[in-house]
Amino acid sequence: IKGFWDPMLALLDHMGGEGFIHTAHRVKPLVVADPEAIVAAIMVAGSSVDAPTEGVQSVIDKM
């Protein structure tokens, strides 16, 4: 909101550009400027990830 995360995003870009963060380890933060759009953005981002939709049974059993 109002550029709050801009310095952090610039730092991540700089670190990647300087080779401090390997491209395989680089994260792409989800930045949403409009608070009302946050949940929708998370749902869209989550639906595009190739991950299991059900938990691993051994982890579930521990819960």
PDB file of N, CA, C, O and CB in Angstrom:
ATOM      1  N   ILE A   1       0.857  -1.167   0.000  1.00  0.00           N
ATOM      2  CA  ILE A   1       0.000   0.000   0.000  1.00  0.00           C
ATOM      3  C   ILE A   1       0.902   1.228   0.000  1.00  0.00           C
ATOM      4  O   ILE A   1       1.792   1.364   0.839  1.00  0.00           O
ATOM      5  CB  ILE A   1      -0.975  -0.001   1.227  1.00  0.00           C
ATOM      6  N   LYS A   2       0.660   2.097  -0.935  1.00  0.00           N
ATOM      7  CA  LYS A   2       1.421   3.347  -1.068  1.00  0.00           C
ATOM      8  C   LYS A   2       2.922   3.100  -1.135  1.00  0.00           C
ATOM      9  O   LYS A   2       3.706   3.868  -0.578  1.00  0.00           O
ATOM     10  CB  LYS A   2       1.109   4.277   0.095  1.00  0.00           C
ATOM     11  N   GLY A   3       3.324   2.028  -1.815  1.00  0.00           N
ATOM     12  CA  GLY A   3       4.745   1.759  -2.018  1.00  0.00           C
ATOM     13  C   GLY A   3       5.495   1.231  -0.810  1.00  0.00           C
ATOM     14  O   GLY A   3       6.725   1.266  -0.788  1.00  0.00           O
ATOM     15  N   PHE A   4       4.785   0.747   0.190  1.00  0.00           N
ATOM     16  CA  PHE A   4       5.426   0.273   1.420  1.00  0.00           C
ATOM     17  C   PHE A   4       6.518  -0.755   1.132  1.00  0.00           C
ATOM     18  O   PHE A   4       7.595  -0.698   1.725  1.00  0.00           O
ATOM     19  CB  PHE A   4       4.384  -0.330   2.356  1.00  0.00           C
ATOM     20  N   TRP A   5       6.247  -1.686   0.234  1.00  0.00           N
ATOM     21  CA  TRP A   5       7.191  -2.769  -0.037  1.00  0.00           C
ATOM     22  C   TRP A   5       8.191  -2.439  -1.138  1.00  0.00           C
ATOM     23  O   TRP A   5       9.044  -3.272  -1.445  1.00  0.00           O
ATOM     24  CB  TRP A   5       6.439  -4.011  -0.409  1.00  0.00           C
ATOM     25  N   ASP A   6       8.120  -1.269  -1.739  1.00  0.00           N
ATOM     26  CA  ASP A   6       9.022  -0.928  -2.842  1.00  0.00           C
ATOM     27  C   ASP A   6      10.505  -1.067  -2.479  1.00  0.00           C
ATOM     28  O   ASP A   6      11.261  -1.620  -3.277  1.00  0.00           O
ATOM     29  CB  ASP A   6       8.750   0.487  -3.297  1.00  0.00           C
ATOM     30  N   PRO A   7      10.956  -0.590  -1.307  1.00  0.00           N
ATOM     31  CA  PRO A   7      12.373  -0.780  -0.966  1.00  0.00           C
ATOM     32  C   PRO A   7      12.775  -2.257  -0.869  1.00  0.00           C
ATOM     33  O   PRO A   7      13.865  -2.632  -1.300  1.00  0.00           O
ATOM     34  CB  PRO A   7      12.678  -0.090   0.351  1.00  0.00           C
ATOM     35  N   MET A   8      11.905  -3.087  -0.310  1.00  0.00           N
ATOM     36  CA  MET A   8      12.216  -4.518  -0.201  1.00  0.00           C
ATOM     37  C   MET A   8      12.274  -5.160  -1.583  1.00  0.00           C
ATOM     38  O   MET A   8      13.163  -5.967  -1.855  1.00  0.00           O
ATOM     39  CB  MET A   8      11.167  -5.239   0.676  1.00  0.00           C
ATOM     40  N   LEU A   9      11.340  -4.809  -2.450  1.00  0.00           N
ATOM     41  CA  LEU A   9      11.338  -5.358  -3.802  1.00  0.00           C
ATOM     42  C   LEU A   9      12.579  -4.912  -4.566  1.00  0.00           C
ATOM     43  O   LEU A   9      13.165  -5.696  -5.313  1.00  0.00           O
ATOM     44  CB  LEU A   9      10.070  -4.932  -4.554  1.00  0.00           C
ATOM     45  N   ALA A  10      12.981  -3.655  -4.382  1.00  0.00           N
ATOM     46  CA  ALA A  10      14.195  -3.153  -5.028  1.00  0.00           C
ATOM     47  C   ALA A  10      15.422  -3.905  -4.516  1.00  0.00           C
ATOM     48  O   ALA A  10      16.325  -4.223  -5.290  1.00  0.00           O
ATOM     49  CB  ALA A  10      14.355  -1.636  -4.781  1.00  0.00           C
ATOM     50  N   LEU A  11      15.456  -4.189  -3.220  1.00  0.00           N
ATOM     51  CA  LEU A  11      16.568  -4.946  -2.647  1.00  0.00           C
ATOM     52  C   LEU A  11      16.637  -6.345  -3.249  1.00  0.00           C
ATOM     53  O   LEU A  11      17.719  -6.803  -3.616  1.00  0.00           O
ATOM     54  CB  LEU A  11      16.429  -5.033  -1.120  1.00  0.00           C
ATOM     55  N   LEU A  12      15.511  -7.022  -3.355  1.00  0.00           N
ATOM     56  CA  LEU A  12      15.494  -8.367  -3.949  1.00  0.00           C
ATOM     57  C   LEU A  12      15.956  -8.330  -5.400  1.00  0.00           C
ATOM     58  O   LEU A  12      16.712  -9.200  -5.833  1.00  0.00           O
ATOM     59  CB  LEU A  12      14.084  -8.976  -3.864  1.00  0.00           C
ATOM     60  N   ASP A  13      15.509  -7.332  -6.150  1.00  0.00           N
ATOM     61  CA  ASP A  13      15.949  -7.188  -7.543  1.00  0.00           C
ATOM     62  C   ASP A  13      17.452  -6.945  -7.613  1.00  0.00           C
ATOM     63  O   ASP A  13      18.146  -7.540  -8.438  1.00  0.00           O
ATOM     64  CB  ASP A  13      15.195  -6.035  -8.232  1.00  0.00           C
ATOM     65  N   HIS A  14      17.945  -6.080  -6.755  1.00  0.00           N
ATOM     66  CA  HIS A  14      19.379  -5.774  -6.729  1.00  0.00           C
ATOM     67  C   HIS A  14      20.195  -7.016  -6.370  1.00  0.00           C
ATOM     68  O   HIS A  14      21.204  -7.308  -7.012  1.00  0.00           O
ATOM     69  CB  HIS A  14      19.671  -4.642  -5.726  1.00  0.00           C
ATOM     70  N   MET A  15      19.761  -7.736  -5.354  1.00  0.00           N
ATOM     71  CA  MET A  15      20.481  -8.938  -4.934  1.00  0.00           C
ATOM     72  C   MET A  15      20.512  -9.976  -6.048  1.00  0.00           C
ATOM     73  O   MET A  15      21.525 -10.643  -6.256  1.00  0.00           O
ATOM     74  CB  MET A  15      19.838  -9.535  -3.678  1.00  0.00           C
ATOM     75  N   GLY A  16      19.395 -10.110  -6.765  1.00  0.00           N
ATOM     76  CA  GLY A  16      19.364 -11.036  -7.891  1.00  0.00           C
ATOM     77  C   GLY A  16      20.270 -10.583  -9.016  1.00  0.00           C
ATOM     78  O   GLY A  16      20.982 -11.390  -9.614  1.00  0.00           O
ATOM     79  N   GLY A  17      20.242  -9.286  -9.306  1.00  0.00           N
ATOM     80  CA  GLY A  17      21.074  -8.740 -10.372  1.00  0.00           C
ATOM     81  C   GLY A  17      22.561  -8.862 -10.092  1.00  0.00           C
ATOM     82  O   GLY A  17      23.360  -9.016 -11.016  1.00  0.00           O
ATOM     83  N   GLU A  18      22.932  -8.794  -8.827  1.00  0.00           N
ATOM     84  CA  GLU A  18      24.342  -8.906  -8.436  1.00  0.00           C
ATOM     85  C   GLU A  18      24.784 -10.353  -8.257  1.00  0.00           C
ATOM     86  O   GLU A  18      25.954 -10.617  -7.980  1.00  0.00           O
ATOM     87  CB  GLU A  18      24.586  -8.140  -7.150  1.00  0.00           C
ATOM     88  N   GLY A  19      23.856 -11.288  -8.414  1.00  0.00           N
ATOM     89  CA  GLY A  19      24.199 -12.698  -8.289  1.00  0.00           C
ATOM     90  C   GLY A  19      24.226 -13.207  -6.859  1.00  0.00           C
ATOM     91  O   GLY A  19      24.648 -14.337  -6.613  1.00  0.00           O
ATOM     92  N   PHE A  20      23.783 -12.390  -5.914  1.00  0.00           N
ATOM     93  CA  PHE A  20      23.774 -12.811  -4.519  1.00  0.00           C
ATOM     94  C   PHE A  20      22.692 -13.850  -4.268  1.00  0.00           C
ATOM     95  O   PHE A  20      22.854 -14.737  -3.429  1.00  0.00           O
ATOM     96  CB  PHE A  20      23.570 -11.610  -3.603  1.00  0.00           C
ATOM     97  N   ILE A  21      21.584 -13.737  -5.002  1.00  0.00           N
ATOM     98  CA  ILE A  21      20.508 -14.726  -4.920  1.00  0.00           C
ATOM     99  C   ILE A  21      20.502 -15.491  -6.238  1.00  0.00           C
ATOM    100  O   ILE A  21      20.318 -14.900  -7.302  1.00  0.00           O
ATOM    101  CB  ILE A  21      19.105 -14.047  -4.637  1.00  0.00           C
ATOM    102  N   HIS A  22      20.700 -16.784  -6.170  1.00  0.00           N
ATOM    103  CA  HIS A  22      20.669 -17.609  -7.378  1.00  0.00           C
ATOM    104  C   HIS A  22      19.254 -17.600  -7.943  1.00  0.00           C
ATOM    105  O   HIS A  22      18.277 -17.577  -7.194  1.00  0.00           O
ATOM    106  CB  HIS A  22      21.138 -19.070  -7.078  1.00  0.00           C
ATOM    107  N   THR A  23      19.151 -17.617  -9.253  1.00  0.00           N
ATOM    108  CA  THR A  23      17.834 -17.564  -9.889  1.00  0.00           C
ATOM    109  C   THR A  23      16.931 -18.712  -9.456  1.00  0.00           C
ATOM    110  O   THR A  23      15.709 -18.562  -9.445  1.00  0.00           O
ATOM    111  CB  THR A  23      17.987 -17.580 -11.395  1.00  0.00           C
ATOM    112  N   ALA A  24      17.505 -19.846  -9.102  1.00  0.00           N
ATOM    113  CA  ALA A  24      16.690 -20.981  -8.659  1.00  0.00           C
ATOM    114  C   ALA A  24      16.083 -20.738  -7.280  1.00  0.00           C
ATOM    115  O   ALA A  24      15.088 -21.369  -6.923  1.00  0.00           O
ATOM    116  CB  ALA A  24      17.531 -22.255  -8.635  1.00  0.00           C
ATOM    117  N   HIS A  25      16.675 -19.828  -6.501  1.00  0.00           N
ATOM    118  CA  HIS A  25      16.197 -19.567  -5.143  1.00  0.00           C
ATOM    119  C   HIS A  25      15.425 -18.262  -5.029  1.00  0.00           C
ATOM    120  O   HIS A  25      14.934 -17.908  -3.958  1.00  0.00           O
ATOM    121  CB  HIS A  25      17.360 -19.545  -4.187  1.00  0.00           C
ATOM    122  N   ARG A  26      15.327 -17.572  -6.118  1.00  0.00           N
ATOM    123  CA  ARG A  26      14.680 -16.264  -6.087  1.00  0.00           C
ATOM    124  C   ARG A  26      13.170 -16.414  -5.955  1.00  0.00           C
ATOM    125  O   ARG A  26      12.556 -17.239  -6.632  1.00  0.00           O
ATOM    126  CB  ARG A  26      15.026 -15.461  -7.349  1.00  0.00           C
ATOM    127  N   VAL A  27      12.595 -15.628  -5.099  1.00  0.00           N
ATOM    128  CA  VAL A  27      11.150 -15.654  -4.895  1.00  0.00           C
ATOM    129  C   VAL A  27      10.513 -14.506  -5.664  1.00  0.00           C
ATOM    130  O   VAL A  27      11.136 -13.473  -5.909  1.00  0.00           O
ATOM    131  CB  VAL A  27      10.799 -15.566  -3.386  1.00  0.00           C
ATOM    132  N   LYS A  28       9.286 -14.710  -6.029  1.00  0.00           N
ATOM    133  CA  LYS A  28       8.505 -13.668  -6.692  1.00  0.00           C
ATOM    134  C   LYS A  28       7.370 -13.292  -5.755  1.00  0.00           C
ATOM    135  O   LYS A  28       6.308 -13.914  -5.790  1.00  0.00           O
ATOM    136  CB  LYS A  28       7.962 -14.145  -8.093  1.00  0.00           C
ATOM    137  N   PRO A  29       7.576 -12.289  -4.921  1.00  0.00           N
ATOM    138  CA  PRO A  29       6.518 -11.926  -3.975  1.00  0.00           C
ATOM    139  C   PRO A  29       5.253 -11.473  -4.689  1.00  0.00           C
ATOM    140  O   PRO A  29       5.303 -10.851  -5.750  1.00  0.00           O
ATOM    141  CB  PRO A  29       7.003 -10.828  -3.040  1.00  0.00           C
ATOM    142  N   LEU A  30       4.151 -11.790  -4.097  1.00  0.00           N
ATOM    143  CA  LEU A  30       2.854 -11.358  -4.618  1.00  0.00           C
ATOM    144  C   LEU A  30       2.558 -10.000  -3.995  1.00  0.00           C
ATOM    145  O   LEU A  30       2.332  -9.899  -2.790  1.00  0.00           O
ATOM    146  CB  LEU A  30       1.708 -12.406  -4.299  1.00  0.00           C
ATOM    147  N   VAL A  31       2.562  -8.966  -4.816  1.00  0.00           N
ATOM    148  CA  VAL A  31       2.326  -7.609  -4.330  1.00  0.00           C
ATOM    149  C   VAL A  31       1.002  -7.126  -4.901  1.00  0.00           C
ATOM    150  O   VAL A  31       0.803  -7.104  -6.116  1.00  0.00           O
ATOM    151  CB  VAL A  31       3.496  -6.645  -4.726  1.00  0.00           C
ATOM    152  N   VAL A  32       0.114  -6.746  -4.019  1.00  0.00           N
ATOM    153  CA  VAL A  32      -1.215  -6.275  -4.419  1.00  0.00           C
ATOM    154  C   VAL A  32      -1.419  -4.892  -3.808  1.00  0.00           C
ATOM    155  O   VAL A  32      -1.350  -4.730  -2.590  1.00  0.00           O
ATOM    156  CB  VAL A  32      -2.348  -7.276  -3.961  1.00  0.00           C
ATOM    157  N   ALA A  33      -1.668  -3.906  -4.650  1.00  0.00           N
ATOM    158  CA  ALA A  33      -1.805  -2.523  -4.178  1.00  0.00           C
ATOM    159  C   ALA A  33      -3.172  -2.241  -3.557  1.00  0.00           C
ATOM    160  O   ALA A  33      -3.295  -1.382  -2.684  1.00  0.00           O
ATOM    161  CB  ALA A  33      -1.566  -1.564  -5.325  1.00  0.00           C
ATOM    162  N   ASP A  34      -4.183  -2.955  -4.001  1.00  0.00           N
ATOM    163  CA  ASP A  34      -5.546  -2.703  -3.544  1.00  0.00           C
ATOM    164  C   ASP A  34      -5.933  -3.744  -2.492  1.00  0.00           C
ATOM    165  O   ASP A  34      -6.045  -4.925  -2.820  1.00  0.00           O
ATOM    166  CB  ASP A  34      -6.543  -2.728  -4.737  1.00  0.00           C
ATOM    167  N   PRO A  35      -6.139  -3.336  -1.241  1.00  0.00           N
ATOM    168  CA  PRO A  35      -6.454  -4.304  -0.185  1.00  0.00           C
ATOM    169  C   PRO A  35      -7.650  -5.203  -0.503  1.00  0.00           C
ATOM    170  O   PRO A  35      -7.664  -6.371  -0.116  1.00  0.00           O
ATOM    171  CB  PRO A  35      -6.721  -3.573   1.096  1.00  0.00           C
ATOM    172  N   GLU A  36      -8.643  -4.673  -1.200  1.00  0.00           N
ATOM    173  CA  GLU A  36      -9.816  -5.493  -1.526  1.00  0.00           C
ATOM    174  C   GLU A  36      -9.489  -6.609  -2.510  1.00  0.00           C
ATOM    175  O   GLU A  36     -10.254  -7.565  -2.635  1.00  0.00           O
ATOM    176  CB  GLU A  36     -10.918  -4.621  -2.099  1.00  0.00           C
ATOM    177  N   ALA A  37      -8.363  -6.500  -3.210  1.00  0.00           N
ATOM    178  CA  ALA A  37      -8.002  -7.486  -4.226  1.00  0.00           C
ATOM    179  C   ALA A  37      -7.068  -8.570  -3.702  1.00  0.00           C
ATOM    180  O   ALA A  37      -6.684  -9.468  -4.452  1.00  0.00           O
ATOM    181  CB  ALA A  37      -7.360  -6.798  -5.395  1.00  0.00           C
ATOM    182  N   ILE A  38      -6.699  -8.499  -2.433  1.00  0.00           N
ATOM    183  CA  ILE A  38      -5.705  -9.432  -1.899  1.00  0.00           C
ATOM    184  C   ILE A  38      -6.176 -10.886  -1.962  1.00  0.00           C
ATOM    185  O   ILE A  38      -5.452 -11.744  -2.467  1.00  0.00           O
ATOM    186  CB  ILE A  38      -5.372  -9.066  -0.463  1.00  0.00           C
ATOM    187  N   VAL A  39      -7.357 -11.170  -1.467  1.00  0.00           N
ATOM    188  CA  VAL A  39      -7.840 -12.558  -1.435  1.00  0.00           C
ATOM    189  C   VAL A  39      -7.955 -13.114  -2.849  1.00  0.00           C
ATOM    190  O   VAL A  39      -7.540 -14.244  -3.107  1.00  0.00           O
ATOM    191  CB  VAL A  39      -9.206 -12.647  -0.715  1.00  0.00           C
ATOM    192  N   ALA A  40      -8.508 -12.342  -3.754  1.00  0.00           N
ATOM    193  CA  ALA A  40      -8.640 -12.801  -5.143  1.00  0.00           C
ATOM    194  C   ALA A  40      -7.269 -13.077  -5.754  1.00  0.00           C
ATOM    195  O   ALA A  40      -7.103 -14.063  -6.471  1.00  0.00           O
ATOM    196  CB  ALA A  40      -9.396 -11.757  -5.989  1.00  0.00           C
ATOM    197  N   ALA A  41      -6.287 -12.222  -5.481  1.00  0.00           N
ATOM    198  CA  ALA A  41      -4.944 -12.419  -6.028  1.00  0.00           C
ATOM    199  C   ALA A  41      -4.307 -13.692  -5.475  1.00  0.00           C
ATOM    200  O   ALA A  41      -3.630 -14.416  -6.205  1.00  0.00           O
ATOM    201  CB  ALA A  41      -4.056 -11.206  -5.714  1.00  0.00           C
ATOM    202  N   ILE A  42      -4.521 -13.963  -4.198  1.00  0.00           N
ATOM    203  CA  ILE A  42      -3.988 -15.192  -3.595  1.00  0.00           C
ATOM    204  C   ILE A  42      -4.644 -16.417  -4.219  1.00  0.00           C
ATOM    205  O   ILE A  42      -3.972 -17.410  -4.498  1.00  0.00           O
ATOM    206  CB  ILE A  42      -4.209 -15.191  -2.064  1.00  0.00           C
ATOM    207  N   MET A  43      -5.941 -16.351  -4.437  1.00  0.00           N
ATOM    208  CA  MET A  43      -6.649 -17.481  -5.047  1.00  0.00           C
ATOM    209  C   MET A  43      -6.137 -17.745  -6.463  1.00  0.00           C
ATOM    210  O   MET A  43      -5.933 -18.897  -6.843  1.00  0.00           O
ATOM    211  CB  MET A  43      -8.167 -17.215  -5.075  1.00  0.00           C
ATOM    212  N   VAL A  44      -5.930 -16.693  -7.236  1.00  0.00           N
ATOM    213  CA  VAL A  44      -5.427 -16.849  -8.608  1.00  0.00           C
ATOM    214  C   VAL A  44      -4.009 -17.415  -8.578  1.00  0.00           C
ATOM    215  O   VAL A  44      -3.696 -18.345  -9.321  1.00  0.00           O
ATOM    216  CB  VAL A  44      -5.453 -15.489  -9.366  1.00  0.00           C
ATOM    217  N   ALA A  45      -3.156 -16.859  -7.726  1.00  0.00           N
ATOM    218  CA  ALA A  45      -1.777 -17.340  -7.644  1.00  0.00           C
ATOM    219  C   ALA A  45      -1.731 -18.792  -7.186  1.00  0.00           C
ATOM    220  O   ALA A  45      -0.939 -19.580  -7.701  1.00  0.00           O
ATOM    221  CB  ALA A  45      -0.960 -16.461  -6.691  1.00  0.00           C
ATOM    222  N   GLY A  46      -2.566 -19.146  -6.233  1.00  0.00           N
ATOM    223  CA  GLY A  46      -2.595 -20.517  -5.732  1.00  0.00           C
ATOM    224  C   GLY A  46      -3.095 -21.515  -6.754  1.00  0.00           C
ATOM    225  O   GLY A  46      -2.653 -22.664  -6.777  1.00  0.00           O
ATOM    226  N   SER A  47      -4.012 -21.081  -7.595  1.00  0.00           N
ATOM    227  CA  SER A  47      -4.559 -22.000  -8.598  1.00  0.00           C
ATOM    228  C   SER A  47      -3.572 -22.276  -9.723  1.00  0.00           C
ATOM    229  O   SER A  47      -3.721 -23.261 -10.445  1.00  0.00           O
ATOM    230  CB  SER A  47      -5.845 -21.437  -9.176  1.00  0.00           C
ATOM    231  N   SER A  48      -2.569 -21.423  -9.882  1.00  0.00           N
ATOM    232  CA  SER A  48      -1.604 -21.627 -10.958  1.00  0.00           C
ATOM    233  C   SER A  48      -0.383 -22.422 -10.501  1.00  0.00           C
ATOM    234  O   SER A  48       0.502 -22.707 -11.308  1.00  0.00           O
ATOM    235  CB  SER A  48      -1.164 -20.291 -11.515  1.00  0.00           C
ATOM    236  N   VAL A  49      -0.323 -22.780  -9.229  1.00  0.00           N
ATOM    237  CA  VAL A  49       0.801 -23.547  -8.694  1.00  0.00           C
ATOM    238  C   VAL A  49       0.516 -25.029  -8.859  1.00  0.00           C
ATOM    239  O   VAL A  49      -0.579 -25.506  -8.562  1.00  0.00           O
ATOM    240  CB  VAL A  49       1.058 -23.201  -7.202  1.00  0.00           C
ATOM    241  N   ASP A  50       1.519 -25.745  -9.336  1.00  0.00           N
ATOM    242  CA  ASP A  50       1.370 -27.188  -9.505  1.00  0.00           C
ATOM    243  C   ASP A  50       1.710 -27.866  -8.177  1.00  0.00           C
ATOM    244  O   ASP A  50       2.837 -28.313  -7.964  1.00  0.00           O
ATOM    245  CB  ASP A  50       2.285 -27.722 -10.664  1.00  0.00           C
ATOM    246  N   ALA A  51       0.730 -27.931  -7.304  1.00  0.00           N
ATOM    247  CA  ALA A  51       0.930 -28.524  -5.983  1.00  0.00           C
ATOM    248  C   ALA A  51      -0.259 -29.419  -5.669  1.00  0.00           C
ATOM    249  O   ALA A  51      -1.350 -29.226  -6.205  1.00  0.00           O
ATOM    250  CB  ALA A  51       1.105 -27.425  -4.887  1.00  0.00           C
ATOM    251  N   PRO A  52      -0.044 -30.392  -4.805  1.00  0.00           N
ATOM    252  CA  PRO A  52      -1.164 -31.267  -4.452  1.00  0.00           C
ATOM    253  C   PRO A  52      -2.277 -30.474  -3.771  1.00  0.00           C
ATOM    254  O   PRO A  52      -2.016 -29.537  -3.017  1.00  0.00           O
ATOM    255  CB  PRO A  52      -0.689 -32.408  -3.534  1.00  0.00           C
ATOM    256  N   THR A  53      -3.496 -30.856  -4.043  1.00  0.00           N
ATOM    257  CA  THR A  53      -4.629 -30.169  -3.428  1.00  0.00           C
ATOM    258  C   THR A  53      -5.023 -30.821  -2.110  1.00  0.00           C
ATOM    259  O   THR A  53      -5.827 -30.274  -1.355  1.00  0.00           O
ATOM    260  CB  THR A  53      -5.821 -30.155  -4.381  1.00  0.00           C
ATOM    261  N   GLU A  54      -4.460 -31.982  -1.837  1.00  0.00           N
ATOM    262  CA  GLU A  54      -4.718 -32.666  -0.574  1.00  0.00           C
ATOM    263  C   GLU A  54      -3.404 -32.789   0.185  1.00  0.00           C
ATOM    264  O   GLU A  54      -2.331 -32.860  -0.414  1.00  0.00           O
ATOM    265  CB  GLU A  54      -5.363 -34.068  -0.810  1.00  0.00           C
ATOM    266  N   GLY A  55      -3.501 -32.813   1.494  1.00  0.00           N
ATOM    267  CA  GLY A  55      -2.305 -32.893   2.312  1.00  0.00           C
ATOM    268  C   GLY A  55      -1.674 -34.271   2.303  1.00  0.00           C
ATOM    269  O   GLY A  55      -2.307 -35.261   1.937  1.00  0.00           O
ATOM    270  N   VAL A  56      -0.430 -34.317   2.708  1.00  0.00           N
ATOM    271  CA  VAL A  56       0.283 -35.572   2.862  1.00  0.00           C
ATOM    272  C   VAL A  56      -0.241 -36.229   4.137  1.00  0.00           C
ATOM    273  O   VAL A  56      -0.254 -35.601   5.196  1.00  0.00           O
ATOM    274  CB  VAL A  56       1.844 -35.354   2.916  1.00  0.00           C
ATOM    275  N   GLN A  57      -0.666 -37.464   4.044  1.00  0.00           N
ATOM    276  CA  GLN A  57      -1.328 -38.132   5.163  1.00  0.00           C
ATOM    277  C   GLN A  57      -0.472 -38.150   6.425  1.00  0.00           C
ATOM    278  O   GLN A  57      -1.003 -37.974   7.521  1.00  0.00           O
ATOM    279  CB  GLN A  57      -1.689 -39.547   4.777  1.00  0.00           C
ATOM    280  N   SER A  58       0.837 -38.359   6.301  1.00  0.00           N
ATOM    281  CA  SER A  58       1.690 -38.403   7.494  1.00  0.00           C
ATOM    282  C   SER A  58       1.715 -37.057   8.216  1.00  0.00           C
ATOM    283  O   SER A  58       1.810 -37.014   9.443  1.00  0.00           O
ATOM    284  CB  SER A  58       3.116 -38.813   7.112  1.00  0.00           C
ATOM    285  N   VAL A  59       1.630 -35.975   7.473  1.00  0.00           N
ATOM    286  CA  VAL A  59       1.585 -34.644   8.085  1.00  0.00           C
ATOM    287  C   VAL A  59       0.224 -34.419   8.730  1.00  0.00           C
ATOM    288  O   VAL A  59       0.134 -33.890   9.839  1.00  0.00           O
ATOM    289  CB  VAL A  59       1.876 -33.542   7.034  1.00  0.00           C
ATOM    290  N   ILE A  60      -0.815 -34.815   8.042  1.00  0.00           N
ATOM    291  CA  ILE A  60      -2.171 -34.652   8.575  1.00  0.00           C
ATOM    292  C   ILE A  60      -2.328 -35.444   9.864  1.00  0.00           C
ATOM    293  O   ILE A  60      -2.946 -34.963  10.814  1.00  0.00           O
ATOM    294  CB  ILE A  60      -3.223 -35.101   7.540  1.00  0.00           C
ATOM    295  N   ASP A  61      -1.777 -36.652   9.907  1.00  0.00           N
ATOM    296  CA  ASP A  61      -1.878 -37.481  11.109  1.00  0.00           C
ATOM    297  C   ASP A  61      -1.214 -36.822  12.315  1.00  0.00           C
ATOM    298  O   ASP A  61      -1.671 -37.004  13.443  1.00  0.00           O
ATOM    299  CB  ASP A  61      -1.251 -38.845  10.856  1.00  0.00           C
ATOM    300  N   LYS A  62      -0.147 -36.064  12.095  1.00  0.00           N
ATOM    301  CA  LYS A  62       0.544 -35.381  13.189  1.00  0.00           C
ATOM    302  C   LYS A  62      -0.258 -34.209  13.726  1.00  0.00           C
ATOM    303  O   LYS A  62      -0.039 -33.768  14.854  1.00  0.00           O
ATOM    304  CB  LYS A  62       1.904 -34.899  12.730  1.00  0.00           C
ATOM    305  N   MET A  63      -1.178 -33.707  12.933  1.00  0.00           N
ATOM    306  CA  MET A  63      -1.962 -32.554  13.360  1.00  0.00           C
ATOM    307  C   MET A  63      -3.071 -33.027  14.250  1.00  0.00           C
ATOM    308  O   MET A  63      -3.864 -32.217  14.731  1.00  0.00           O
ATOM    309  CB  MET A  63      -2.524 -31.775  12.160  1.00  0.00           C
TER     310      MET A  63
END
